[in-house]
Amino acid sequence: MNIPYQELEAETLRAIIEEFISREGTDYGAHEYSLEQKVQQVRNQLERGNIVLNFDPETESCDLQAVH
């Protein structure tokens, strides 16, 4: 089920975003981004609606998923 990211405490949302970023692995692009820059990029995608926050009640976990 999708959860509006605006309903989360700022610290909780940041922890979910950082966990998502850490699972994405190492950045091998032409430009390296700091953790803060990556967090802001993910927040921007949430604000634009490109990704959503999803809660899985079976695993009791949250994940960020692309909107297709």
ABEGO torsion letter per residue (X at the ends): XBBBAAABBAAAAAAAAAAAAAAAEBBABABBBBAAAAAAAAAAAAAAGABBBBBBAAAGBBBBBBBX
